[in-house]
Amino acid sequence: MKIIVTGGAGFIGSTVMDHLRAVGYDPVAVDDLRGGRRANLDASYRLYETDIVDGDLAAIFDAERPDVVVHHAAQVSAAISVRDPVLDARVNLIGTLRLLQESVRASVRHFVFASTGGAIYGDTDVVPCDESHPARPISPYATHKLAAEYHLAAFERLFGLRWTALRYANVYGPRQDPHGESGVVAIFAGAMLEGRRPTIFGDGLQGRDYIYVDDVAAANVLALQSEALGKFNIGTGVVTTTREIYDHLRAALGFAGEPNYRPERPSDVRRIALDATRAETALGWRPRIAIDEGLRRTVEWFRERHASAARASS
């Protein structure tokens, strides 16, 4: 099976590429390398360095003739989307529509979309919440992800395109960018290793559902192997506070400092966790990496990366 993975050189996308190849698929990456890194990919992978908004997608689809598109290219920061909602709409909505249009033209069989469960539901009535919970997005990022899901449903009705939307919780793990504006595990670990005090927005008691990146990649593989379609939460159902993440990383890395506290951001959901029963029932997926083990693996990766950078500069 030939698969185009947009955002394929990114943190999640490159991990998905590895999992797809491990089960015998032929993934090809499309990434503009603004957020992704060529180093995340094995040298044998094919990579089209292009933008999904302005790039020549038709030429890529004509050259590859994909059976499936797995769409991870995105503007991933809710805070950036508040500052620049037009940018977010261009990437997360217009970019997705361009891919859908090319998928129909190229007779793609299945479109898998990386959506967000950590933001689409907003502040929920129940924790954990399932897919039937009302969507109450409080950022342009979440709004555009939800709008993209509506477009997926419309393309199914209009053109028969099969689709799956995987609503991710807060994904963390190796390869995440420690200098971005989202992903507190990577940001905190990177700052601590550099001897800087990380910043916590708000009181640190915000609760999130943290899902390890290999579990997310496994969900993508299972989505391709299942006849079940539609929306699926991909999370653990467990709430972990920002302060708990901070304390765990501080102990693991031997960091003595306290965080800098800044005012809470209006785009941040206060408390969220995802009920992934539907994914377990329909896809055969469930999370396998608990938070303690996932953080241990992540710290190990960041520590080695930091040591390698130090050796290279000495």
Protein Blocks (a to p, Z undefined) as FASTA:
>chain_A
ZZddehklmmklmmmmmmmmmnopacddddehlmmcfklpcfkbccddddfklmcfklmm
mmnopabdcdfbdcfbfklmmmmmmlmmmmmmmmmmmmmmmmmmnopabdcddddfklmn
mpafbdcddfklccddfbfklmmmmmmmmmmmmmmmmnopacddddddddedehiafkbc
ehjklmmmmmmmnopacddehjhlaccddddfklmmmmmmmmmmpcbecjddddehiacd
fklmmmmmmmmnopabdcddddddfklcfbdcddfklmmmmnopacfbdfklmmmmmmmm
mmmmmmmmmmmmZZ
